[in-house]
Amino acid sequence: MSNDTKVDWNTRGKTIWNLVGDLYSFEDQKMPVKMSLDDGETLLPLDLLVDGIVIKGDKTIKELIDYFRMNFKNPNLEVYLLSPVRGNIFPISILGKTGRYCVLRYVGDYDE
């Protein structure tokens, strides 16, 4: 696999459709969701941007899936992580479990 392919995978991001599919793969749907802009080193409160709408606050996996279902008709909208420092946006590279949290992670250069 070339470096270009890896970079594309890291920066491609996720649509609502992709993210919901990934979230359904977690066995514990009551798991709280956090985000990380440094590949999991630091866990931050959820702060997402979808089609100009900011989604903040503590949510479980189920609550986040329900929020997407109730508030967005287009499942192909991109979901971004919103930096609490400058409001920059970052794609969601991967999801994972860290401790008792589901973590939406950005994997790439984070320079804030």
Secondary structure, DSSP 4 states (H G I P E B T S, - for coil): --HHHHHHHHHS-EEHHHHHHHHHT-S-TT-BEEEESSTTSS-B--EEEETTEEEES--BHHHHHHHHHHH-S-TT-EEEEE-TTT--EEE--EEEEETTEEEEE--S----
